[in-house]
């Protein structure tokens, strides 16, 4: 174990460290950008029971299912990224990234999970502040 750690530290070069930091910062920026776009574009009633749940209802069958599969894969990736961002010492909006991933997934029982996350005062405040910057109405939640 000590030999492994020693060889690991000896293998680090400035180039490798900068590459790792660059990849981390790039993925963090991409995550923030995706979260921001979705949270601004989502309809204000998305988290209420009034929202229609159909995805691409007027598309051909193959296009619709191809998009549904791609959307679900993106959702899983975002949830995994959100879990990493939620770890101590890792900067980023882990909870919002997990919420974004859950929004992308088509799983039974996801609405209560979304509601629990979105009703957290810090999360709801952050999303509504972002929406206000782009002149979008605040999110409507069921009581």
C-alpha atoms as a printed R data frame, in Angstrom:
    type eleno elety resid chain resno       x      y       z
1   ATOM     1    CA   UNK     A     1   0.000  0.000   0.000
2   ATOM     2    CA   UNK     A     2   2.779  2.434   0.890
3   ATOM     3    CA   UNK     A     3   4.613  1.528  -2.312
4   ATOM     4    CA   UNK     A     4   1.480  2.240  -4.325
5   ATOM     5    CA   UNK     A     5   1.036  5.659  -2.718
6   ATOM     6    CA   UNK     A     6   4.701  6.484  -3.219
7   ATOM     7    CA   UNK     A     7   4.572  5.530  -6.904
8   ATOM     8    CA   UNK     A     8   1.342  7.516  -7.305
9   ATOM     9    CA   UNK     A     9   2.869 10.700  -5.896
10  ATOM    10    CA   UNK     A    10   6.032 10.224  -7.941
11  ATOM    11    CA   UNK     A    11   3.995  9.808 -11.147
12  ATOM    12    CA   UNK     A    12   2.280 13.173 -10.728
13  ATOM    13    CA   UNK     A    13   3.602 15.848 -13.012
14  ATOM    14    CA   UNK     A    14   2.551 19.455 -13.406
15  ATOM    15    CA   UNK     A    15   0.944 18.605 -16.744
16  ATOM    16    CA   UNK     A    16  -1.164 15.802 -15.262
17  ATOM    17    CA   UNK     A    17  -2.266 17.945 -12.341
18  ATOM    18    CA   UNK     A    18  -3.215 20.828 -14.650
19  ATOM    19    CA   UNK     A    19  -5.089 18.430 -16.927
20  ATOM    20    CA   UNK     A    20  -7.033 17.057 -13.947
21  ATOM    21    CA   UNK     A    21  -7.832 20.536 -12.644
22  ATOM    22    CA   UNK     A    22  -8.861 21.658 -16.139
23  ATOM    23    CA   UNK     A    23 -11.168 18.670 -16.634
24  ATOM    24    CA   UNK     A    24 -12.687 19.230 -13.210
25  ATOM    25    CA   UNK     A    25 -13.306 22.932 -13.819
26  ATOM    26    CA   UNK     A    26 -14.660 22.252 -17.307
27  ATOM    27    CA   UNK     A    27 -17.127 19.650 -16.037
28  ATOM    28    CA   UNK     A    28 -18.142 21.938 -13.181
29  ATOM    29    CA   UNK     A    29 -18.809 24.796 -15.602
30  ATOM    30    CA   UNK     A    30 -20.757 22.492 -17.918
31  ATOM    31    CA   UNK     A    31 -22.821 21.267 -14.958
32  ATOM    32    CA   UNK     A    32 -23.654 24.809 -13.849
33  ATOM    33    CA   UNK     A    33 -24.567 25.772 -17.401
34  ATOM    34    CA   UNK     A    34 -26.879 22.760 -17.842
35  ATOM    35    CA   UNK     A    35 -28.534 23.335 -14.469
36  ATOM    36    CA   UNK     A    36 -29.076 26.988 -15.249
37  ATOM    37    CA   UNK     A    37 -30.570 26.375 -18.671
38  ATOM    38    CA   UNK     A    38 -32.990 23.691 -17.498
39  ATOM    39    CA   UNK     A    39 -34.075 25.546 -14.366
40  ATOM    40    CA   UNK     A    40 -34.797 28.685 -16.408
41  ATOM    41    CA   UNK     A    41 -36.551 26.828 -19.248
42  ATOM    42    CA   UNK     A    42 -38.695 24.519 -17.098
43  ATOM    43    CA   UNK     A    43 -42.327 25.724 -16.985
44  ATOM    44    CA   UNK     A    44 -43.283 27.352 -13.665
45  ATOM    45    CA   UNK     A    45 -45.890 24.650 -12.991
46  ATOM    46    CA   UNK     A    46 -43.526 21.731 -13.797
47  ATOM    47    CA   UNK     A    47 -43.392 20.641 -10.131
48  ATOM    48    CA   UNK     A    48 -47.156 20.961  -9.579
49  ATOM    49    CA   UNK     A    49 -49.832 18.368 -10.274
50  ATOM    50    CA   UNK     A    50 -51.194 20.580 -13.118
51  ATOM    51    CA   UNK     A    51 -48.235 19.856 -15.420
52  ATOM    52    CA   UNK     A    52 -48.729 17.509 -18.386
53  ATOM    53    CA   UNK     A    53 -46.094 14.740 -18.350
54  ATOM    54    CA   UNK     A    54 -45.958 13.857 -22.087
55  ATOM    55    CA   UNK     A    55 -42.515 14.045 -23.728
56  ATOM    56    CA   UNK     A    56 -42.503 14.856 -27.450
57  ATOM    57    CA   UNK     A    57 -46.152 13.759 -27.894
58  ATOM    58    CA   UNK     A    58 -46.417 14.583 -31.637
59  ATOM    59    CA   UNK     A    59 -43.148 12.932 -32.743
60  ATOM    60    CA   UNK     A    60 -42.817  9.678 -34.695
61  ATOM    61    CA   UNK     A    61 -42.447  6.554 -32.559
62  ATOM    62    CA   UNK     A    62 -38.732  5.923 -33.229
63  ATOM    63    CA   UNK     A    63 -37.780  9.563 -32.716
64  ATOM    64    CA   UNK     A    64 -39.764  9.712 -29.482
65  ATOM    65    CA   UNK     A    65 -38.249  6.541 -28.006
66  ATOM    66    CA   UNK     A    66 -34.743  7.422 -29.146
67  ATOM    67    CA   UNK     A    67 -35.090 10.767 -27.375
68  ATOM    68    CA   UNK     A    68 -36.532  9.096 -24.270
69  ATOM    69    CA   UNK     A    69 -33.571  6.694 -24.080
70  ATOM    70    CA   UNK     A    70 -31.045  9.518 -24.569
71  ATOM    71    CA   UNK     A    71 -32.843 11.628 -21.953
72  ATOM    72    CA   UNK     A    72 -32.724  8.792 -19.416
73  ATOM    73    CA   UNK     A    73 -29.018  8.143 -20.030
74  ATOM    74    CA   UNK     A    74 -28.323 11.856 -19.520
75  ATOM    75    CA   UNK     A    75 -30.365 11.720 -16.304
76  ATOM    76    CA   UNK     A    76 -28.297  8.854 -14.883
77  ATOM    77    CA   UNK     A    77 -25.056 10.655 -15.743
78  ATOM    78    CA   UNK     A    78 -26.277 13.848 -14.056
79  ATOM    79    CA   UNK     A    79 -27.320 11.970 -10.912
80  ATOM    80    CA   UNK     A    80 -23.894 10.338 -10.664
81  ATOM    81    CA   UNK     A    81 -22.210 13.722 -11.195
82  ATOM    82    CA   UNK     A    82 -24.475 15.249  -8.538
83  ATOM    83    CA   UNK     A    83 -23.479 12.574  -6.047
84  ATOM    84    CA   UNK     A    84 -19.808 13.356  -6.678
85  ATOM    85    CA   UNK     A    85 -20.473 17.094  -6.332
86  ATOM    86    CA   UNK     A    86 -22.244 16.423  -3.008
87  ATOM    87    CA   UNK     A    87 -19.130 14.904  -1.459
88  ATOM    88    CA   UNK     A    88 -17.316 17.020   1.124
89  ATOM    89    CA   UNK     A    89 -14.500 19.041  -0.363
90  ATOM    90    CA   UNK     A    90 -15.874 18.892  -3.919
91  ATOM    91    CA   UNK     A    91 -17.226 22.284  -5.006
92  ATOM    92    CA   UNK     A    92 -20.470 22.382  -6.924
93  ATOM    93    CA   UNK     A    93 -24.232 22.264  -6.698
94  ATOM    94    CA   UNK     A    94 -24.690 18.560  -6.018
95  ATOM    95    CA   UNK     A    95 -28.340 18.691  -4.969
96  ATOM    96    CA   UNK     A    96 -29.348 20.773  -7.991
97  ATOM    97    CA   UNK     A    97 -27.446 18.433 -10.319
98  ATOM    98    CA   UNK     A    98 -29.210 15.418  -8.787
99  ATOM    99    CA   UNK     A    99 -32.547 17.224  -9.201
100 ATOM   100    CA   UNK     A   100 -31.737 17.910 -12.851
101 ATOM   101    CA   UNK     A   101 -30.889 14.236 -13.371
102 ATOM   102    CA   UNK     A   102 -34.133 13.131 -11.725
103 ATOM   103    CA   UNK     A   103 -36.089 15.532 -13.946
104 ATOM   104    CA   UNK     A   104 -34.591 13.785 -16.993
105 ATOM   105    CA   UNK     A   105 -35.492 10.266 -15.782
106 ATOM   106    CA   UNK     A   106 -38.735  8.440 -16.552
107 ATOM   107    CA   UNK     A   107 -39.161  6.425 -13.377
108 ATOM   108    CA   UNK     A   108 -42.246  5.737 -11.281
109 ATOM   109    CA   UNK     A   109 -42.412  7.730  -8.064
110 ATOM   110    CA   UNK     A   110 -40.037 10.480  -9.151
111 ATOM   111    CA   UNK     A   111 -42.472 13.331  -8.437
112 ATOM   112    CA   UNK     A   112 -42.288 12.952  -4.619
113 ATOM   113    CA   UNK     A   113 -38.474 12.847  -4.813
114 ATOM   114    CA   UNK     A   114 -38.415 15.994  -6.937
115 ATOM   115    CA   UNK     A   115 -40.828 17.708  -4.568
116 ATOM   116    CA   UNK     A   116 -38.695 16.891  -1.514
117 ATOM   117    CA   UNK     A   117 -35.613 18.339  -3.179
118 ATOM   118    CA   UNK     A   118 -37.253 21.404  -4.705
119 ATOM   119    CA   UNK     A   119 -39.111 22.344  -1.490
120 ATOM   120    CA   UNK     A   120 -35.848 22.791   0.404
121 ATOM   121    CA   UNK     A   121 -35.748 26.543   1.078
122 ATOM   122    CA   UNK     A   122 -32.172 27.024  -0.153
123 ATOM   123    CA   UNK     A   123 -32.831 25.102  -3.388
124 ATOM   124    CA   UNK     A   124 -36.143 26.829  -4.136
125 ATOM   125    CA   UNK     A   125 -34.666 30.242  -3.379
126 ATOM   126    CA   UNK     A   126 -31.648 29.644  -5.638
127 ATOM   127    CA   UNK     A   127 -33.827 28.472  -8.533
128 ATOM   128    CA   UNK     A   128 -36.337 31.302  -8.192
129 ATOM   129    CA   UNK     A   129 -33.521 33.881  -7.982
130 ATOM   130    CA   UNK     A   130 -32.033 32.478 -11.189
131 ATOM   131    CA   UNK     A   131 -35.439 32.513 -12.881
132 ATOM   132    CA   UNK     A   132 -36.013 36.124 -11.778
133 ATOM   133    CA   UNK     A   133 -32.757 37.191 -13.471
134 ATOM   134    CA   UNK     A   134 -34.213 35.978 -16.782
135 ATOM   135    CA   UNK     A   135 -37.697 37.455 -16.153
136 ATOM   136    CA   UNK     A   136 -39.281 34.039 -15.599
137 ATOM   137    CA   UNK     A   137 -42.036 33.551 -13.004
138 ATOM   138    CA   UNK     A   138 -41.173 31.654  -9.805
139 ATOM   139    CA   UNK     A   139 -41.886 27.935  -9.603
140 ATOM   140    CA   UNK     A   140 -45.381 26.908  -8.537
141 ATOM   141    CA   UNK     A   141 -45.470 24.082  -5.988
142 ATOM   142    CA   UNK     A   142 -48.345 22.064  -4.558
143 ATOM   143    CA   UNK     A   143 -48.833 22.470  -0.821
